[in-house]
């Protein structure tokens, strides 16, 4: 540039004390505001992405006058590594979002209000950070693409400014609104939709989950809980105020029958500790030969509040009841009409054994009887069953064992000895005598018709009867736990908590994959495209050095505008009509790996001025045509007037 200071580049060039600098001669147009350069009227051809016209000798680089910024071109590996680094930040944020969602939805099936606030703070902060990271990634991609776009063709200063502010969505929209090029409209539309879509997609993750009051899991907090008193079977809800041994035996048998009102499930469906219990849930869980009951605990505060529903949760205290039976075919008296029967027993002398029945039930009935003075162990009861039939009678001898509660940590969790024994033989206990013959009640028996659940014929299946008797015994235990008096102890009180309900995992996966995938693909493509030219690095100062030629041209036009007193920025050159100034980005290679980055000023024809000139020329030609016609008419009129005056003189 004429009249400007020559710049040496310290980071790349070494000062040569003996080298002579060739200064450009001064020009008069530096002080003449109306100076107009002699330029070509044709628009400049599209330049290649990188000017590679290097100086022939290394010392010429020391003498080269830089028009803009001296810089080196970054390697492709460095450019791709920069993109990969930004992308890894996005991936780390996505992994953090997944970690929070999984931790609070799977690892924390129920959470308190404090945990809910922590979750909201974490997920909100991570999503905001992810949105900002995505926006920063797209902005950085656009910043690098600016210089490649500016190098494609010459543009007006107004468009150059808008392109340099491409990170501003409003400036990009204004550029598209003032442009008539359809490709700019399409590019800006896609760019705006990409930015908006990325932010909307990340924000919509909050619609894929909800925090609700839990309905299946209790929040356990330290406090008072209510547990059943399992020292004995209470009779207040069955008998008329009596708590005698007979009343307890009668109550035990009644509780077993009442337990049929509650559902039974398999052992695999036992609820987890802390699960909320409702009356619709199964209460007993059975498998081959045995059944399990899971104790419940009730929040004392909710139990004493008449206006609230008691909050009940399942505990890890379990009790199992097992029964083992042996079956014998009845050879005599099996129709239920005889007090003494004979069974086939290979272990007895002669292969047969006599059995006396305490009760005569008749045919098609099952008689359960037990000797209350002959238990099979401290937590075991022996019960015999006659399955009366006129065609296929059977006798069964069964031993029922009640286990110790697992995970019992307090004395109040223990089971009373009397309760355990009555649970084991409750299916055969009658409590009160029905005839004068059984007033001592040492041997008690109950008859169940074959049409009832407890009297169902097993046809010699010892396993089937064992499961039936275990179900009756666990029913007695469960009903006693439901009806006995509550004890207040210190423990883990169940409360209603909140849980994170993940409703649309598939949408979250789609948003995260698109966010990470599009960033990697678009970022790589943009980096490789921008790498076709040298992108200035160093921030605003470096960009100002690149734009320095535009600043000088703006000063000259500003001085000319003030001197002429009008605001037109067009230049008139020869007979070509009006032209306008345009700028194109250059990255000229000057040697030793150094590039000169600058904005080059070119002039192009002004289409609007050219069309205005043509319209003015046509208007001027039309005006001359009218003037010529009018002069011709005037001459004809003058000739006629002269002829008339000559005729009058002759006359």
Residue pairs with C-beta under 8 A, 6 or more apart in sequence:
1 65
1 67
1 549
1 552
2 24
2 25
2 26
2 27
2 29
2 30
3 24
3 26
3 27
3 30
4 552
6 21
6 23
6 65
7 65
7 66
7 70
8 15
8 62
9 66
9 70
9 594
11 70
12 70
12 72
12 592
12 593
12 594
13 61
13 62
13 70
13 592
13 594
14 62
15 62
16 59
16 62
19 59
19 62
19 63
20 63
21 63
22 63
24 65
28 35
29 35
29 37
33 556
33 559
33 560
33 562
33 563
34 560
34 563
34 564
35 556
36 571
36 572
36 573
37 603
38 573
39 573
39 579
39 602
39 603
40 603
41 573
41 576
41 579
41 603
41 604
41 605
43 154
43 582
43 602
43 604
43 605
44 153
44 154
44 582
44 584
44 602
44 604
46 152
46 153
47 151
47 584
47 586
49 148
49 151
49 532
49 533
50 73
50 532
50 533
50 534
50 587
50 589
50 595
51 586
51 587
51 588
51 589
52 589
53 588
53 589
54 589
54 590
54 591
55 61
55 64
55 590
55 591
58 591
58 592
60 591
61 590
61 591
61 592
61 594
64 590
64 591
64 596
66 590
66 596
66 598
67 548
67 549
67 596
67 598
67 600
68 545
68 546
68 547
68 548
68 549
68 586
68 596
68 597
68 598
68 599
69 536
69 538
69 542
69 545
69 546
69 596
69 597
69 598
70 590
70 594
70 595
70 596
70 597
71 534
71 536
71 537
71 542
71 594
71 595
71 597
72 534
72 593
72 594
72 595
73 534
73 587
73 593
73 595
74 531
74 535
74 537
76 528
76 531
79 527
79 528
79 530
79 531
80 524
80 527
80 528
82 527
83 520
83 523
83 524
83 527
86 133
86 136
86 137
86 140
86 519
86 523
87 137
87 516
87 519
87 520
87 523
89 133
90 130
90 133
90 134
90 137
90 515
90 516
90 519
91 516
93 126
93 129
93 130
93 133
94 130
94 512
94 515
94 516
96 126
97 123
97 126
97 127
97 130
97 205
97 512
98 512
100 119
100 122
100 123
100 126
101 123
101 209
101 500
101 502
101 508
104 111
104 115
104 119
104 500
105 209
105 499
105 500
105 501
105 502
108 115
108 499
108 500
109 214
109 217
109 499
110 214
110 217
110 218
110 219
110 274
110 497
110 498
110 499
111 119
111 219
111 497
111 498
111 499
111 500
112 219
112 221
112 497
112 498
113 498
116 211
116 498
119 211
119 500
120 211
123 206
127 202
127 203
127 205
127 206
130 202
130 515
131 198
131 199
131 202
131 203
134 198
134 199
134 202
134 515
134 519
135 195
135 198
135 199
137 519
137 523
138 194
138 195
138 198
138 522
139 167
141 522
141 523
141 526
141 527
142 166
142 167
142 191
142 526
143 166
143 167
144 526
144 527
144 530
144 535
145 166
145 526
145 529
145 530
146 163
146 164
146 166
147 530
147 533
147 534
147 535
147 536
147 585
147 587
148 529
148 530
148 532
148 533
149 163
150 160
150 163
150 164
150 583
150 584
150 585
150 599
151 533
151 584
151 585
151 586
151 587
153 584
154 582
154 583
154 584
154 602
154 604
155 163
155 582
155 583
155 584
156 580
156 581
156 582
156 583
157 550
157 554
157 581
157 583
158 178
159 175
159 179
160 550
160 583
160 599
162 171
162 172
162 174
162 175
163 175
164 543
165 171
165 172
166 172
169 192
169 195
172 188
172 191
172 192
173 188
173 192
175 184
175 188
176 184
176 185
176 188
176 189
179 185
194 518
194 522
198 515
198 518
201 511
201 514
201 515
202 511
202 515
204 507
204 511
205 508
205 511
207 504
208 502
208 503
208 504
208 505
208 507
208 508
209 500
209 501
209 502
209 503
209 504
210 500
210 501
210 503
211 498
211 499
211 500
211 501
212 498
212 499
212 501
213 496
213 497
213 498
213 499
214 276
214 496
214 497
214 498
214 499
215 276
216 275
216 276
217 274
217 275
217 276
217 497
217 499
218 274
218 275
218 276
218 311
218 313
218 494
218 495
218 496
218 497
219 494
219 495
219 496
219 497
219 498
220 274
220 313
220 492
220 493
220 494
220 495
221 492
221 493
221 495
222 490
222 491
222 492
222 493
223 299
223 300
223 301
223 490
223 491
223 492
223 493
224 300
224 301
224 488
224 489
224 490
224 491
224 493
225 297
225 298
225 299
225 300
225 488
225 489
225 490
225 491
225 492
225 493
225 494
226 297
226 298
226 299
226 300
226 303
226 486
226 487
226 488
227 295
227 297
227 298
227 412
227 413
227 486
227 487
227 489
227 491
228 295
228 480
228 481
228 482
228 484
228 485
228 486
228 487
229 412
229 484
229 485
229 486
229 487
230 413
230 414
230 415
230 416
230 419
230 480
230 481
230 484
231 414
231 415
231 416
231 419
232 248
232 416
232 418
232 419
233 248
233 251
233 252
233 255
233 418
233 419
233 422
233 476
233 480
233 484
234 243
234 251
234 480
234 483
234 484
234 485
235 242
235 243
235 247
235 248
235 250
235 251
236 243
237 483
238 247
238 250
238 251
238 254
238 255
239 247
239 250
239 251
246 431
246 432
246 441
247 431
248 418
248 422
248 431
249 422
249 426
249 429
249 430
249 431
249 444
250 429
250 430
250 431
250 432
251 431
252 422
252 423
252 426
252 429
252 431
252 476
252 480
253 426
253 427
253 429
253 430
253 431
253 446
253 476
255 426
255 475
255 476
255 479
255 480
255 483
256 426
256 427
256 472
256 473
256 475
256 476
256 479
257 454
258 475
258 479
259 283
259 284
259 471
259 472
259 474
259 475
259 476
259 478
259 479
260 453
260 475
262 282
262 283
262 284
262 475
262 478
263 280
263 281
263 282
263 283
263 284
264 282
264 283
264 284
264 285
264 286
264 291
264 471
265 282
265 284
265 285
265 286
266 285
266 286
266 287
267 285
267 286
267 287
267 292
269 282
269 285
270 285
270 292
270 294
270 318
271 277
271 281
271 294
271 314
272 314
273 313
273 314
273 315
273 316
274 313
274 314
274 494
275 313
275 314
276 311
276 312
276 313
276 314
276 494
277 296
277 312
277 313
277 314
278 312
283 293
283 478
284 291
284 292
284 293
284 471
284 474
284 475
284 478
285 291
285 292
285 293
285 294
286 292
286 467
286 470
286 471
286 474
288 463
288 467
289 322
289 323
289 324
289 463
289 466
289 467
289 470
290 320
290 321
290 322
290 323
290 467
290 470
291 320
291 321
291 467
291 470
291 471
291 473
291 474
292 318
292 319
292 320
292 321
292 474
293 318
293 319
293 321
293 474
293 477
293 478
293 481
294 314
294 315
294 316
294 317
294 318
295 314
295 315
295 317
295 318
295 319
295 405
295 413
295 481
296 312
296 313
296 314
296 315
296 481
297 312
297 313
297 315
297 491
297 492
297 493
297 494
298 310
298 311
298 312
298 313
298 486
298 494
299 310
299 311
299 312
299 493
299 494
299 495
300 488
300 493
301 493
302 308
302 309
302 310
302 311
303 310
303 486
311 494
311 495
311 496
312 494
313 494
315 407
316 406
316 407
317 405
317 406
317 407
317 408
317 413
318 405
318 406
318 407
319 402
319 403
319 404
319 405
319 406
319 415
319 474
319 477
320 403
321 400
321 401
321 402
321 403
321 423
321 424
321 470
321 473
321 474
321 477
322 400
322 401
322 403
322 470
323 398
323 399
323 400
323 401
323 465
323 466
323 467
323 469
323 470
323 473
324 398
324 399
324 466
325 396
325 397
325 398
325 399
325 462
325 463
325 465
325 466
325 469
326 396
326 397
326 398
326 462
327 394
327 395
327 396
327 458
327 460
327 461
327 462
327 465
328 343
328 344
328 345
328 353
328 394
328 395
328 396
328 397
329 343
329 344
329 393
329 394
329 395
329 460
330 341
330 342
330 343
330 344
330 386
330 393
330 394
330 395
331 342
331 343
331 344
331 352
332 338
332 341
332 342
333 340
333 341
333 342
334 341
334 386
334 388
334 389
334 390
334 393
334 394
335 363
335 388
335 389
335 390
335 393
336 360
336 361
336 362
336 363
336 364
336 365
336 367
336 386
336 388
336 393
337 360
337 362
337 363
338 357
338 360
339 356
339 357
339 360
340 354
340 355
340 356
340 357
341 354
341 355
341 357
341 386
341 393
341 395
342 352
342 353
342 354
342 355
343 352
343 353
343 354
343 355
343 395
344 351
344 352
345 351
345 352
345 353
355 384
355 386
355 395
357 367
357 369
357 386
357 445
358 369
358 438
358 443
358 444
358 445
359 367
359 369
359 438
359 445
359 446
359 447
361 367
361 386
361 388
361 447
362 388
363 388
363 389
363 390
364 388
364 389
364 449
364 450
365 388
365 447
365 448
365 449
365 450
365 455
366 385
366 386
366 387
366 388
366 447
366 448
366 450
366 454
366 455
366 456
366 457
367 385
367 386
367 388
367 445
367 446
367 447
367 448
368 383
368 384
368 385
368 427
368 428
368 445
368 446
368 447
368 448
368 454
369 383
369 384
369 385
369 386
369 428
369 443
369 444
369 445
369 446
370 381
370 382
370 383
370 384
370 425
370 428
370 429
370 443
370 444
370 445
371 382
371 442
371 443
372 425
372 441
372 442
372 443
372 444
373 442
374 382
375 381
375 382
375 421
376 382
376 399
377 401
378 417
378 420
379 401
379 402
379 403
379 404
379 420
379 421
379 424
380 399
380 400
380 401
380 402
380 424
381 399
381 400
381 421
381 423
381 424
381 425
382 397
382 398
382 399
382 400
382 425
383 397
383 398
383 400
383 425
383 427
383 428
383 469
384 395
384 396
384 397
384 398
385 395
385 396
385 398
385 465
386 393
386 394
386 395
387 393
387 394
387 395
387 396
387 457
387 458
387 459
389 457
392 459
392 460
394 458
394 459
394 460
396 458
396 462
396 465
398 462
398 465
398 466
398 469
400 424
400 425
400 469
400 470
400 473
401 424
402 415
402 420
402 423
402 424
402 473
402 477
404 415
405 413
405 414
405 415
408 414
410 489
410 491
412 487
412 489
419 477
419 480
422 429
422 476
423 473
423 474
423 476
423 477
423 480
424 473
426 472
426 473
426 476
427 446
427 454
427 469
427 472
427 473
428 444
428 445
428 446
429 444
429 446
430 441
430 444
430 445
430 446
431 441
431 444
433 439
433 441
438 444
447 455
448 454
448 455
449 455
450 456
450 457
454 468
454 472
456 468
458 464
458 465
458 468
502 508
533 585
533 587
534 587
534 595
534 597
536 542
536 543
536 545
536 546
536 597
545 597
546 585
546 597
546 598
546 599
547 599
548 598
548 599
549 598
549 599
549 600
549 601
550 583
550 599
550 601
553 581
553 601
557 569
557 581
561 567
561 568
561 569
569 580
569 581
570 578
570 579
570 580
570 606
570 609
571 578
571 579
571 580
571 581
571 603
572 578
572 579
573 579
573 603
576 605
577 605
577 606
577 609
577 610
577 613
578 605
578 606
578 609
578 610
578 613
579 603
579 604
579 605
579 606
579 609
580 603
580 604
580 605
580 606
581 601
581 602
581 603
582 601
582 602
582 603
582 604
583 599
583 600
583 601
583 602
584 599
584 600
584 602
585 597
585 598
585 599
585 600
586 596
586 597
586 598
586 599
586 600
587 595
587 596
587 597
588 595
588 596
588 598
589 595
589 596
590 596
